[in-house]
Amino acid sequence: MTGATGFVGAETLDQALDAGHHVNALTRRAQPPRARLKWVPGSLEDAAALDTLMRDADAVIHIAGVVNAPDRAGFEAGNARGTMVVVDAMRKRGVRRLVHVSSLAAREPELSDYGWSKERAERLVKASGLDWTIVRPPAIYGPGDREMLELFRMAKRGVMLLPPGGRLSVIEVSDLARLLLALPGETEMSLAETYEVDDGTPQGWDHRDFGQAIGRAVGRPVRTMATPAWLLGAGARMDGFFRGKGAKLTPDRVRYFCHPDWVAATGQHPPKALWTPEVTTEDGLRATVEAYRAKGWL
């Protein structure tokens, strides 16, 4: 497993170990020992570490990736090139089964450098000759997530600034992890398939409705405001000025946020015999709020 110390990876790793699987997981930093888990020190830039990671593996779940970078080269290195070295390491060790975590952003590679890099990674996977399945999550939320944390903080203040009109799908992290773990041993239905997943809400969420749902989870009414693209762009320039390469709101993200359709395509959902979401978004948002408050984040 790559990306096992991140938000999605940590949940997937916990579920894998709870299910009795033996896991090799890549890590840049020392981690506490756990039963049935072999931490492999290194990164995607370390060929020797990847070779060790693949040793005795039956399948690989490739979760690691870059969601924020200062330029296209940063996204290309973390997402496209990072995927290519995983594929190469699998080939060298004779590991065939690959579950690759992509993004809905790969549908629109011209919108953002992030989407471009995820689509490029998908093309590398499809050309790999491996037994692959691609999973494209939408916005992922859940306990431990920091990417959506600011939305919850805005809701607590009673005013939420949202992108211009559009719809989105979301998925709770434990539901996504269940799918990732259902795939490695299943190839009859999922071989060479690209799945788009969500919480089961038909046609996804209107931005305003999703903001109101976060408000209910926080426990207060929220006034939602659609933010014009030009204002988001100005905010991105200010964030870049003050935080430089550490900026969270970048022009690349603004182009991504302002796209009106980030809804998972119904025709690309996994077969129900393989997986269906179990966590309702209302319940998942409440659990996320409780976790944020327990950690002192909210």
KELO-316999 format. One line per field, with one value per atom (N, C-alpha, C): residue in three letters; residue number from 1; x negated, z, y negated. Coordinates in steps of 0.1 Angstrom, whole numbers, plus 5000, padded with zeros to 4 digits. Each point is the difference from the previous one (the first is absolute). Example, Ala and Ser with C-alpha at 12.3 -4.5 7.8 and 13.67 -1.06 7.14 Angstrom:
% residues 2
residuo <- (Ala_Ala_Ala_Ser_Ser_Ser);
num <- (1_1_1_2_2_2);
east <- (4868_5009_4991_5004_4991_5008);
up <- (5078_5000_5000_4993_5000_5008);
north <- (5057_4988_4988_4989_4989_4989);
//
This chain:
% residues 298
residuo <- (Met_Met_Met_Thr_Thr_Thr_Gly_Gly_Gly_Ala_Ala_Ala_Thr_Thr_Thr_Gly_Gly_Gly_Phe_Phe_Phe_Val_Val_Val_Gly_Gly_Gly_Ala_Ala_Ala_Glu_Glu_Glu_Thr_Thr_Thr_Leu_Leu_Leu_Asp_Asp_Asp_Gln_Gln_Gln_Ala_Ala_Ala_Leu_Leu_Leu_Asp_Asp_Asp_Ala_Ala_Ala_Gly_Gly_Gly_His_His_His_His_His_His_Val_Val_Val_Asn_Asn_Asn_Ala_Ala_Ala_Leu_Leu_Leu_Thr_Thr_Thr_Arg_Arg_Arg_Arg_Arg_Arg_Ala_Ala_Ala_Gln_Gln_Gln_Pro_Pro_Pro_Pro_Pro_Pro_Arg_Arg_Arg_Ala_Ala_Ala_Arg_Arg_Arg_Leu_Leu_Leu_Lys_Lys_Lys_Trp_Trp_Trp_Val_Val_Val_Pro_Pro_Pro_Gly_Gly_Gly_Ser_Ser_Ser_Leu_Leu_Leu_Glu_Glu_Glu_Asp_Asp_Asp_Ala_Ala_Ala_Ala_Ala_Ala_Ala_Ala_Ala_Leu_Leu_Leu_Asp_Asp_Asp_Thr_Thr_Thr_Leu_Leu_Leu_Met_Met_Met_Arg_Arg_Arg_Asp_Asp_Asp_Ala_Ala_Ala_Asp_Asp_Asp_Ala_Ala_Ala_Val_Val_Val_Ile_Ile_Ile_His_His_His_Ile_Ile_Ile_Ala_Ala_Ala_Gly_Gly_Gly_Val_Val_Val_Val_Val_Val_Asn_Asn_Asn_Ala_Ala_Ala_Pro_Pro_Pro_Asp_Asp_Asp_Arg_Arg_Arg_Ala_Ala_Ala_Gly_Gly_Gly_Phe_Phe_Phe_Glu_Glu_Glu_Ala_Ala_Ala_Gly_Gly_Gly_Asn_Asn_Asn_Ala_Ala_Ala_Arg_Arg_Arg_Gly_Gly_Gly_Thr_Thr_Thr_Met_Met_Met_Val_Val_Val_Val_Val_Val_Val_Val_Val_Asp_Asp_Asp_Ala_Ala_Ala_Met_Met_Met_Arg_Arg_Arg_Lys_Lys_Lys_Arg_Arg_Arg_Gly_Gly_Gly_Val_Val_Val_Arg_Arg_Arg_Arg_Arg_Arg_Leu_Leu_Leu_Val_Val_Val_His_His_His_Val_Val_Val_Ser_Ser_Ser_Ser_Ser_Ser_Leu_Leu_Leu_Ala_Ala_Ala_Ala_Ala_Ala_Arg_Arg_Arg_Glu_Glu_Glu_Pro_Pro_Pro_Glu_Glu_Glu_Leu_Leu_Leu_Ser_Ser_Ser_Asp_Asp_Asp_Tyr_Tyr_Tyr_Gly_Gly_Gly_Trp_Trp_Trp_Ser_Ser_Ser_Lys_Lys_Lys_Glu_Glu_Glu_Arg_Arg_Arg_Ala_Ala_Ala_Glu_Glu_Glu_Arg_Arg_Arg_Leu_Leu_Leu_Val_Val_Val_Lys_Lys_Lys_Ala_Ala_Ala_Ser_Ser_Ser_Gly_Gly_Gly_Leu_Leu_Leu_Asp_Asp_Asp_Trp_Trp_Trp_Thr_Thr_Thr_Ile_Ile_Ile_Val_Val_Val_Arg_Arg_Arg_Pro_Pro_Pro_Pro_Pro_Pro_Ala_Ala_Ala_Ile_Ile_Ile_Tyr_Tyr_Tyr_Gly_Gly_Gly_Pro_Pro_Pro_Gly_Gly_Gly_Asp_Asp_Asp_Arg_Arg_Arg_Glu_Glu_Glu_Met_Met_Met_Leu_Leu_Leu_Glu_Glu_Glu_Leu_Leu_Leu_Phe_Phe_Phe_Arg_Arg_Arg_Met_Met_Met_Ala_Ala_Ala_Lys_Lys_Lys_Arg_Arg_Arg_Gly_Gly_Gly_Val_Val_Val_Met_Met_Met_Leu_Leu_Leu_Leu_Leu_Leu_Pro_Pro_Pro_Pro_Pro_Pro_Gly_Gly_Gly_Gly_Gly_Gly_Arg_Arg_Arg_Leu_Leu_Leu_Ser_Ser_Ser_Val_Val_Val_Ile_Ile_Ile_Glu_Glu_Glu_Val_Val_Val_Ser_Ser_Ser_Asp_Asp_Asp_Leu_Leu_Leu_Ala_Ala_Ala_Arg_Arg_Arg_Leu_Leu_Leu_Leu_Leu_Leu_Leu_Leu_Leu_Ala_Ala_Ala_Leu_Leu_Leu_Pro_Pro_Pro_Gly_Gly_Gly_Glu_Glu_Glu_Thr_Thr_Thr_Glu_Glu_Glu_Met_Met_Met_Ser_Ser_Ser_Leu_Leu_Leu_Ala_Ala_Ala_Glu_Glu_Glu_Thr_Thr_Thr_Tyr_Tyr_Tyr_Glu_Glu_Glu_Val_Val_Val_Asp_Asp_Asp_Asp_Asp_Asp_Gly_Gly_Gly_Thr_Thr_Thr_Pro_Pro_Pro_Gln_Gln_Gln_Gly_Gly_Gly_Trp_Trp_Trp_Asp_Asp_Asp_His_His_His_Arg_Arg_Arg_Asp_Asp_Asp_Phe_Phe_Phe_Gly_Gly_Gly_Gln_Gln_Gln_Ala_Ala_Ala_Ile_Ile_Ile_Gly_Gly_Gly_Arg_Arg_Arg_Ala_Ala_Ala_Val_Val_Val_Gly_Gly_Gly_Arg_Arg_Arg_Pro_Pro_Pro_Val_Val_Val_Arg_Arg_Arg_Thr_Thr_Thr_Met_Met_Met_Ala_Ala_Ala_Thr_Thr_Thr_Pro_Pro_Pro_Ala_Ala_Ala_Trp_Trp_Trp_Leu_Leu_Leu_Leu_Leu_Leu_Gly_Gly_Gly_Ala_Ala_Ala_Gly_Gly_Gly_Ala_Ala_Ala_Arg_Arg_Arg_Met_Met_Met_Asp_Asp_Asp_Gly_Gly_Gly_Phe_Phe_Phe_Phe_Phe_Phe_Arg_Arg_Arg_Gly_Gly_Gly_Lys_Lys_Lys_Gly_Gly_Gly_Ala_Ala_Ala_Lys_Lys_Lys_Leu_Leu_Leu_Thr_Thr_Thr_Pro_Pro_Pro_Asp_Asp_Asp_Arg_Arg_Arg_Val_Val_Val_Arg_Arg_Arg_Tyr_Tyr_Tyr_Phe_Phe_Phe_Cys_Cys_Cys_His_His_His_Pro_Pro_Pro_Asp_Asp_Asp_Trp_Trp_Trp_Val_Val_Val_Ala_Ala_Ala_Ala_Ala_Ala_Thr_Thr_Thr_Gly_Gly_Gly_Gln_Gln_Gln_His_His_His_Pro_Pro_Pro_Pro_Pro_Pro_Lys_Lys_Lys_Ala_Ala_Ala_Leu_Leu_Leu_Trp_Trp_Trp_Thr_Thr_Thr_Pro_Pro_Pro_Glu_Glu_Glu_Val_Val_Val_Thr_Thr_Thr_Thr_Thr_Thr_Glu_Glu_Glu_Asp_Asp_Asp_Gly_Gly_Gly_Leu_Leu_Leu_Arg_Arg_Arg_Ala_Ala_Ala_Thr_Thr_Thr_Val_Val_Val_Glu_Glu_Glu_Ala_Ala_Ala_Tyr_Tyr_Tyr_Arg_Arg_Arg_Ala_Ala_Ala_Lys_Lys_Lys_Gly_Gly_Gly_Trp_Trp_Trp_Leu_Leu_Leu);
num <- (1_1_1_2_2_2_3_3_3_4_4_4_5_5_5_6_6_6_7_7_7_8_8_8_9_9_9_10_10_10_11_11_11_12_12_12_13_13_13_14_14_14_15_15_15_16_16_16_17_17_17_18_18_18_19_19_19_20_20_20_21_21_21_22_22_22_23_23_23_24_24_24_25_25_25_26_26_26_27_27_27_28_28_28_29_29_29_30_30_30_31_31_31_32_32_32_33_33_33_34_34_34_35_35_35_36_36_36_37_37_37_38_38_38_39_39_39_40_40_40_41_41_41_42_42_42_43_43_43_44_44_44_45_45_45_46_46_46_47_47_47_48_48_48_49_49_49_50_50_50_51_51_51_52_52_52_53_53_53_54_54_54_55_55_55_56_56_56_57_57_57_58_58_58_59_59_59_60_60_60_61_61_61_62_62_62_63_63_63_64_64_64_65_65_65_66_66_66_67_67_67_68_68_68_69_69_69_70_70_70_71_71_71_72_72_72_73_73_73_74_74_74_75_75_75_76_76_76_77_77_77_78_78_78_79_79_79_80_80_80_81_81_81_82_82_82_83_83_83_84_84_84_85_85_85_86_86_86_87_87_87_88_88_88_89_89_89_90_90_90_91_91_91_92_92_92_93_93_93_94_94_94_95_95_95_96_96_96_97_97_97_98_98_98_99_99_99_100_100_100_101_101_101_102_102_102_103_103_103_104_104_104_105_105_105_106_106_106_107_107_107_108_108_108_109_109_109_110_110_110_111_111_111_112_112_112_113_113_113_114_114_114_115_115_115_116_116_116_117_117_117_118_118_118_119_119_119_120_120_120_121_121_121_122_122_122_123_123_123_124_124_124_125_125_125_126_126_126_127_127_127_128_128_128_129_129_129_130_130_130_131_131_131_132_132_132_133_133_133_134_134_134_135_135_135_136_136_136_137_137_137_138_138_138_139_139_139_140_140_140_141_141_141_142_142_142_143_143_143_144_144_144_145_145_145_146_146_146_147_147_147_148_148_148_149_149_149_150_150_150_151_151_151_152_152_152_153_153_153_154_154_154_155_155_155_156_156_156_157_157_157_158_158_158_159_159_159_160_160_160_161_161_161_162_162_162_163_163_163_164_164_164_165_165_165_166_166_166_167_167_167_168_168_168_169_169_169_170_170_170_171_171_171_172_172_172_173_173_173_174_174_174_175_175_175_176_176_176_177_177_177_178_178_178_179_179_179_180_180_180_181_181_181_182_182_182_183_183_183_184_184_184_185_185_185_186_186_186_187_187_187_188_188_188_189_189_189_190_190_190_191_191_191_192_192_192_193_193_193_194_194_194_195_195_195_196_196_196_197_197_197_198_198_198_199_199_199_200_200_200_201_201_201_202_202_202_203_203_203_204_204_204_205_205_205_206_206_206_207_207_207_208_208_208_209_209_209_210_210_210_211_211_211_212_212_212_213_213_213_214_214_214_215_215_215_216_216_216_217_217_217_218_218_218_219_219_219_220_220_220_221_221_221_222_222_222_223_223_223_224_224_224_225_225_225_226_226_226_227_227_227_228_228_228_229_229_229_230_230_230_231_231_231_232_232_232_233_233_233_234_234_234_235_235_235_236_236_236_237_237_237_238_238_238_239_239_239_240_240_240_241_241_241_242_242_242_243_243_243_244_244_244_245_245_245_246_246_246_247_247_247_248_248_248_249_249_249_250_250_250_251_251_251_252_252_252_253_253_253_254_254_254_255_255_255_256_256_256_257_257_257_258_258_258_259_259_259_260_260_260_261_261_261_262_262_262_263_263_263_264_264_264_265_265_265_266_266_266_267_267_267_268_268_268_269_269_269_270_270_270_271_271_271_272_272_272_273_273_273_274_274_274_275_275_275_276_276_276_277_277_277_278_278_278_279_279_279_280_280_280_281_281_281_282_282_282_283_283_283_284_284_284_285_285_285_286_286_286_287_287_287_288_288_288_289_289_289_290_290_290_291_291_291_292_292_292_293_293_293_294_294_294_295_295_295_296_296_296_297_297_297_298_298_298);
east <- (4992_5008_4991_5003_4994_5010_4995_5009_5006_4995_5006_5000_4992_5000_5009_5006_5009_5014_5009_5014_5007_5000_5007_4992_4987_4991_5001_5000_5001_5013_5011_5012_5000_4995_4999_4991_4989_4991_5006_5007_5007_5010_5008_5010_4993_4989_4993_4994_4994_4995_5011_5011_5011_5006_4999_5005_4990_4988_4991_4990_4999_4991_4986_4990_4986_4996_4995_4998_4985_4995_4988_5004_4995_5004_4988_5000_4989_5001_4989_5001_4987_5001_4989_4994_5009_4995_5003_4992_5002_5014_5005_5014_5000_5010_5001_5003_4994_5002_5015_5005_5013_5000_5008_5001_5004_4994_5002_4997_4992_4997_4984_4995_4986_4999_4994_4998_4987_5000_4989_4995_4989_4995_4996_5005_4996_5012_4998_5010_5001_5009_5002_4987_4991_4988_4989_5003_4990_5003_4992_5003_4998_4989_4998_5011_5006_5011_5012_5003_5011_4998_4988_4997_5004_4996_5003_5015_5007_5014_5007_4996_5006_4997_4990_4996_5012_5003_5010_5014_5002_5013_5009_5013_5010_5006_5001_5007_4994_5002_4996_5012_5002_5009_4992_5001_4992_5008_4998_5008_4992_4987_4992_5002_5000_5001_4999_5000_4998_5013_5006_5012_4997_4989_4996_4985_4997_4987_4999_4988_4999_5000_4998_5000_5003_5001_5003_4989_4988_4989_5001_5005_5002_5011_5011_5011_4995_4993_4995_4991_4991_4991_5008_5009_5007_5010_5007_5011_4997_4995_4997_4987_4989_4987_5001_5006_5002_5007_5010_5007_4992_4992_4991_4990_4994_4990_5006_5013_5007_5003_5004_5002_4987_4989_4988_4995_5002_4996_5009_5013_5008_4996_4997_4995_4988_4990_4988_5002_5009_5003_5011_5006_5010_5013_5003_5013_5010_5011_5009_5012_5005_5013_4997_5006_4998_5014_5002_5011_4995_5004_4994_5011_4996_5009_4998_5009_4999_5009_5008_5008_5010_5012_5009_4994_4990_4993_4994_4997_4994_5009_5013_5010_4998_4994_4999_4985_4991_4986_4996_5008_4997_5003_5007_5004_4989_4992_4990_4988_4989_4988_5002_5007_5004_5007_5011_5007_4992_4992_4991_4991_4994_4991_5007_5012_5008_5004_5004_5003_4988_4989_4987_4997_5002_4997_5009_5013_5010_4995_4995_4996_4988_4991_4989_5004_5010_5006_5006_5008_5007_4990_4989_4990_4990_5001_4990_5000_5011_5000_5003_5003_5003_5015_5004_5015_5005_5004_5003_5015_5003_5013_4997_5007_4998_5013_4998_5011_4998_5011_5000_5009_4994_5009_5004_5011_5003_4994_5006_4995_5001_4989_5000_5000_5009_5000_5000_4998_5000_4990_5001_4991_4985_4993_4986_4997_5010_4998_4998_4990_4997_5004_5002_5003_5014_5010_5013_5002_4990_5001_5005_4995_5003_5015_5007_5014_5008_4995_5007_4997_4988_4997_5009_5002_5009_5014_5004_5014_5002_4990_5000_5002_4994_5002_5013_5007_5013_5001_4989_4999_4991_5004_4992_4999_4987_4997_4998_5008_5000_4996_4996_4998_5013_4999_5012_5009_5011_5010_4995_5004_4996_5004_4996_5003_4988_5000_4988_5005_4992_5001_4990_5003_4991_5000_4990_5000_4993_5005_4993_4989_4989_4987_5001_5008_5000_5008_5009_5007_4990_4992_4990_4990_4996_4990_5006_5012_5007_4999_5002_4999_4986_4991_4986_4995_5005_4997_5008_5011_5008_4995_4992_4995_4988_4990_4988_5003_5009_5002_5011_5006_5011_4996_5001_4996_5011_5010_5010_5008_5004_5008_4992_4989_4993_4987_4996_4988_5001_4990_5000_5012_5005_5012_4995_5007_4998_5013_5000_5012_5000_5012_5002_5010_4996_5008_5005_5010_5006_5008_5007_5008_5013_5004_5013_5011_4996_5010_5002_5012_5002_4997_4993_4996_4992_4994_4991_5007_4992_5004_4999_5010_4998_4991_4991_4991_5007_5011_5007_5005_5006_5006_4989_4988_4989_4995_5000_4996_5010_5013_5010_4998_4997_4998_4988_4990_4988_5005_5008_5005_5008_5009_5008_4990_4990_4990_4993_4997_4994_5009_5013_5010_5005_4999_5005_5004_5009_5004_4989_4999_4989_5005_4994_5003_4990_5004_4991_4999_4988_4998_4992_5005_4993_4989_4988_4989_4996_5000_4997_4986_4998_4987_4989_5003_4990_4996_5009_4996_4992_5003_4992_4986_4999_4987_4992_5006_4993_4996_5008_4996_4988_4999_4989_4987_5001_4988_4995_5010_4996_4993_5006_4995_4986_4998_4986_4990_5005_4991_4995_5010_4996_4994_5004_4995_4992_4998_4991_5003_4990_5003_5009_5002_5009_5014_5004_5013_5010_5012_5010_5010_5003_5009_4991_4999_4991_5009_4995_5007_5005_4991_5004_5012_5001_5011_5013_4998_5012_5006_4992_5006_5007_4995_5006_5013_5000_5012_5011_4997_5011_5006_4995_5007_5013_5011_5013_5004_4993_5004_4989_5001_4991_5009_5009_5009_4996_4999_4996_5010_4995_5009_5007_5013_5007_4996_4997_4996_4987_4992_4987_4998_5012_4999_4996_4994_4996_5013_5000_5012_5004_5013_5005_4996_4998_4995_4986_4993_4986_5000_5007_4999_5012_5005_5009_4996_5003_4997_5009_4994_5008_5002_4991_5001_5008_5011_5008_4992_5001_4992_5004_5012_5004_4993_5000_4993_4985_4995_4985_4996_5007_4997_5000_5010_5001_4988_4996_4989_4987_4999_4988_4999_5011_5000_4996_5005_4996_4985_4995_4985_4992_5005_4993_5000_5011_5001_4992_4999_4992_4985_4996_4986_4997_5011_4998_4998_5004_4999_5012_5011_5012_5005);
up <- (5000_5000_5000_4991_5001_5006_5006_5005_5013_5007_5012_5012_5000_5011_4998_4988_4997_5005_4997_5005_4995_4987_4994_5003_4999_5002_5014_5010_5014_5003_4995_5002_4993_4988_4992_5007_5005_5008_5012_5008_5012_4996_4990_4996_4995_4993_4995_5012_5009_5012_5008_5002_5008_4993_4987_4992_5000_5006_5000_4989_4992_4988_5006_4993_5002_4990_5005_4991_5001_4988_4999_4996_5008_4998_4999_4991_4998_5009_5006_5009_4999_5001_5000_5014_5011_5013_5009_5011_5008_5006_5000_5005_5010_5009_5011_4994_5005_4995_5003_4991_5001_4995_5005_4996_4986_4992_4986_4991_5005_4992_4999_4988_4998_4994_5008_4995_4991_4988_4991_5000_5006_4999_4986_4996_4987_4994_4987_4992_4986_4992_4986_4992_5005_4993_5003_5009_5005_4993_4990_4993_5009_5009_5008_5010_5005_5009_4993_4988_4992_4998_4997_4998_5012_5012_5013_5002_4997_5001_4993_4988_4991_5004_5008_5003_5007_4994_5005_4999_4993_4999_4990_5003_4991_4992_5005_4994_5006_4992_5005_4999_5011_5001_5000_4989_4998_5003_5012_5005_5000_5001_5001_4988_5003_4990_5005_4992_5003_4997_5010_4998_4999_5004_4999_4997_4989_4996_4994_5000_4995_4985_4992_4986_4994_4987_4993_5002_5001_5002_5014_5010_5013_4999_4993_4999_4991_4990_4991_5007_5009_5008_5010_5007_5010_4996_4988_4996_4988_4989_4988_5002_5003_5001_5012_5010_5012_4997_4991_4996_4991_4991_4991_5007_5011_5007_5008_5005_5006_4990_4988_4989_4997_4999_4996_5011_5013_5011_5000_4997_4999_4989_4989_4989_5003_5007_5003_5010_5009_5010_4995_4989_4995_5007_5006_5007_4989_4999_4989_5004_5012_5003_5006_4993_5004_5002_5012_5002_5001_4991_4999_5004_5010_5004_4992_4992_4992_5006_4991_5005_4989_5003_4990_4992_5005_4993_4987_4999_4988_4988_5002_4989_4993_5006_4994_5001_4993_5001_4996_4992_4995_5011_5010_5010_5009_5004_5011_4998_5005_5000_5008_5011_5008_4991_4993_4992_4989_4994_4989_5005_5012_5005_5004_5005_5003_4987_4990_4987_4994_5001_4995_5007_5013_5008_4996_4998_4995_4987_4991_4987_5002_5009_5003_5005_5009_5006_4989_4991_4990_4990_4998_4991_5006_5013_5008_4997_4994_4999_5012_5011_5013_5001_5010_5003_5008_4994_5007_5002_5011_5002_5004_4995_5004_5007_5012_5007_5000_4996_5000_5011_5012_5010_4997_5006_4999_5013_5005_5012_5012_5007_5011_5013_5009_5014_5010_5013_5011_5010_5012_5011_4995_5004_4996_4988_4992_4988_5003_4993_5002_4987_4989_4988_5001_5006_5002_5013_5009_5013_5000_4991_4999_4998_4992_4998_5013_5009_5013_5009_4999_5008_4996_4987_4995_5005_4999_5005_5015_5008_5014_5002_4991_5001_4994_4993_4995_4986_4993_4987_4992_4988_4993_4985_4996_4987_4991_4990_4991_4986_4991_4986_4994_4987_4993_4998_4994_4998_4994_5005_4994_5010_4997_5008_5002_5011_5003_5007_4999_5007_5012_5010_5011_5004_5008_5006_5013_5010_5013_4999_5007_4998_5003_5010_5003_4989_4993_4989_4988_4998_4989_5003_5012_5004_4999_5003_4998_4985_4991_4986_4996_5004_4997_5004_5012_5005_4993_4995_4993_4986_4995_4986_4998_5008_4997_4997_5007_4998_4990_4994_4991_4986_4990_4986_4990_5004_4990_4995_5010_4997_4997_5007_5001_4991_4993_4993_4988_4999_4990_5000_5012_5002_5007_4997_5006_5007_5014_5008_5005_5000_5006_5012_5012_5012_5007_5008_5008_5012_5007_5012_4997_4987_4996_4998_5001_4998_4985_4995_4985_4995_4990_4994_5009_5010_5009_5008_5005_5009_4993_5001_4997_5011_4996_5009_5013_4997_5012_5009_4994_5009_5008_4994_5007_5011_4998_5010_5012_4997_5010_5008_4993_5007_5010_4996_5009_5012_4998_5011_5009_4995_5010_5008_4994_5007_5011_4997_5010_5011_4996_5010_5000_4988_4999_4986_4998_4987_4993_4987_4992_4989_4998_4988_4989_4989_4990_4989_4995_4990_4989_4987_4988_4998_4999_4998_4985_4994_4986_4997_4988_4996_5001_4997_5000_5014_5010_5014_5005_4996_5004_4994_4988_4993_5008_5004_5008_5013_5007_5012_4998_4988_4997_4999_4993_4999_5013_5009_5013_5009_4999_5007_4995_4987_4995_5004_5001_5004_5015_5008_5015_5003_4994_5004_4989_4989_4990_4996_5000_4996_5009_5012_5010_4999_4989_4998_4998_5006_4998_4989_4999_4989_4989_4990_4988_4988_4990_4987_4995_5001_4996_5007_5013_5007_4997_4998_4996_4987_4990_4988_5003_5008_5004_5007_5011_5008_4992_4990_4992_4989_4998_4990_5005_4992_5006_5002_4995_5001_5005_5013_5006_5006_4992_5005_4994_5008_4995_4990_4989_4989_5004_4999_5005_4992_4987_4992_5003_5009_5003_5015_5007_5014_5000_5011_5001_5000_4996_5001_5014_5003_5014_5006_4992_5006_5006_4995_5005_5012_4999_5010_4999_5011_5001_5012_5000_5011_5012_5012_5012_5009_4999_5009_4994_5006_4995_5002_4991_5002_5012_5004_5013_5012_5000_5011_4999_4988_4999_5004_4996_5003_5016_5006_5015_5007_4995_5005_4998_4989_4996_5010_5003_5009_5014_5004_5013_5001_4990_4999_5000_4992_5000_5014_5007_5013_5010_4999_5009_4999_4988_4997_5002_5003_5002_4988_4988_4987_4998_5007_4996_5013);
north <- (5012_4988_4988_4990_4987_4990_4990_4989_5005_5010_5005_4991_4990_4990_4988_4999_4989_5003_4991_5000_5013_5002_5012_5012_4999_5012_5005_4992_5004_5008_4995_5007_5014_5000_5012_5010_4995_5009_5006_4991_5005_5011_4998_5010_5013_4999_5011_5009_4993_5008_5006_4992_5006_5012_5001_5011_5012_4998_5011_5000_4990_5000_4997_5005_4996_4989_4989_4988_4996_4997_4992_4986_4990_4986_4991_4991_4991_4988_4995_4989_4992_4986_4992_4998_5002_4998_5013_5001_5011_5001_5012_5003_5010_5000_5010_5014_5010_5014_5004_5009_5005_5015_5008_5014_5001_5009_5003_4988_4991_4988_4999_4998_4998_4986_4991_4986_5001_4994_5000_4985_4997_4986_4996_4988_4995_4992_4997_4992_5005_4994_5004_4997_4992_4997_5010_5010_5010_5013_5004_5012_5012_5000_5011_5002_4989_5001_5006_4996_5005_5015_5004_5015_5008_4994_5007_5000_4989_4999_5011_5003_5010_5014_5003_5013_5008_5011_5010_4994_4989_4994_5007_5001_5006_4989_4988_4989_4987_4989_4987_4990_4993_4989_4987_4993_4988_4987_4995_4989_4987_5001_4988_4990_4988_4990_4986_4990_4986_4993_4993_4992_4985_4996_4986_4998_4993_4998_4986_4994_4986_4999_5011_4999_5014_5001_5012_5011_4995_5010_5007_4993_5006_5011_4997_5010_5012_4997_5011_5009_4995_5008_5009_4994_5007_5010_4996_5009_5008_4994_5008_5008_4994_5007_5009_4996_5009_5013_4999_5012_5009_4993_5008_5008_4995_5008_5011_4998_5011_5012_4996_5010_5007_4993_5006_5010_4996_5009_5012_4999_5012_5009_4995_5008_5008_4993_5007_5011_4999_5010_5010_4998_5009_4999_4988_4998_4995_5006_4997_4991_5001_4993_4986_4990_4986_4994_4994_4991_4986_4992_4986_4990_4991_4990_4987_4996_4988_4989_4993_4990_4996_4995_4995_4989_4994_4989_5005_5013_5006_4999_4998_4999_4987_4990_4986_4996_5007_4997_4986_4993_4987_4989_5003_4990_4997_5009_4998_5009_4995_5009_5012_4999_5012_5010_4996_5009_5006_4992_5004_5011_4998_5011_5013_4999_5012_5007_4993_5007_5006_4993_5006_5013_5000_5012_5011_4997_5010_5007_4991_5006_5009_4997_5009_5013_4999_5013_5008_4994_5008_5006_4994_5005_5009_5003_5007_5015_5006_5014_5008_4993_5006_5002_5008_5002_4988_4990_4988_4997_4992_4994_4986_4990_4986_4996_4993_4994_4985_4993_4985_4995_4997_4994_4986_4995_4986_4993_4990_4994_5010_5002_5010_4993_5004_4994_5011_4995_5010_4996_5007_4997_5000_4990_4999_4992_4996_4993_4985_4994_4986_4992_5007_4993_4993_5006_4994_4993_5000_4995_4985_4992_4986_4998_5009_4999_5001_5010_5002_4988_4994_4988_4988_4999_4989_5003_5012_5003_4997_5002_4997_4985_4992_4985_4996_5009_4996_4995_4998_4996_5008_5006_5009_4994_4998_4995_5013_5001_5012_4996_5010_4997_4995_4995_4996_5013_4998_5010_5013_5011_5013_5011_5012_5012_5008_5007_5009_5013_5010_5012_5000_5008_5001_5015_5004_5013_5000_5008_5000_5010_4997_5007_5015_5004_5015_5007_4994_5006_5002_4990_5001_5011_5001_5010_5014_5002_5013_5004_4991_5003_5004_4992_5003_5013_5005_5013_5011_4997_5010_5004_4991_5001_5010_5000_5008_5014_5007_5014_5002_4990_5001_4995_5009_4996_5003_5009_5004_4988_4991_4988_4988_4999_4987_4999_5010_4999_4990_4991_4990_4991_4997_4991_4987_4989_4988_4996_5000_4997_4986_4994_4987_5003_4995_5004_4988_5003_4989_5005_4991_5004_5006_5001_5006_4989_4987_4990_4998_5002_4999_4985_4999_4987_4992_5006_4993_4989_4990_4990_4986_4992_4986_4994_4991_4994_4994_4993_4994_5011_5010_5011_5007_5002_5006_4991_4987_4991_5000_5001_5001_5013_5011_5012_5000_4993_4998_4991_4990_4992_5008_5009_5009_5008_5005_5009_4992_4987_4991_4996_4999_4997_4985_4994_4986_4997_4991_4996_4993_5002_4994_4992_4989_4992_5003_5005_5004_4989_4998_4989_5006_4999_5004_4989_5004_4991_4999_4989_4998_5005_5005_5006_4989_4987_4990_4997_5002_4997_5012_5012_5011_4999_4995_4998_4989_4990_4990_5005_5009_5006_5009_5007_5009_4992_4988_4992_4995_4996_4996_5011_5012_5011_5003_5000_5002_4990_4987_4989_5002_5004_5001_5014_5010_5014_5006_4994_5005_5015_5009_5013_5008_4994_5007_4996_4992_4995_5012_4999_5010_4997_4987_4996_4995_5008_4996_4998_4993_4999_5013_5010_5014_5005_4998_5005_4992_4987_4992_5005_5003_5005_5014_5008_5012_4998_4991_4997_4995_4992_4993_5008_5012_5009_5004_4999_5003_5014_5010_5014_5009_5002_5010_5011_5005_5011_5013_5010_5013_5005_5006_5004_5013_5001_5012_5012_4999_5011_5006_4992_5005_5004_5002_5005_5014_5005_5014_5008_5013_5008_5002_5000_5000_5013_5011_5013_4998_4990_4998_4991_4988_4990_4990_4996_4989_4991_4987_4992_5004_4999_5003_4988_4990_4989_4988_4997_4989_4987_4990_4988_4993_4999_4993_5007_5013_5007_4998_5001_4998_4986_4990_4986_4998_5006_4999_5007_5011_5007_4993_4993_4992_4988_4994_4988_5005_5011_5006_5002_5006_5003_4987_4990_4987_4994_5000_4994_5007_5014_5007_4997_4996_4997_4985_4992_4986_4992_5006_4993_4991_5002_4992_4993);
//
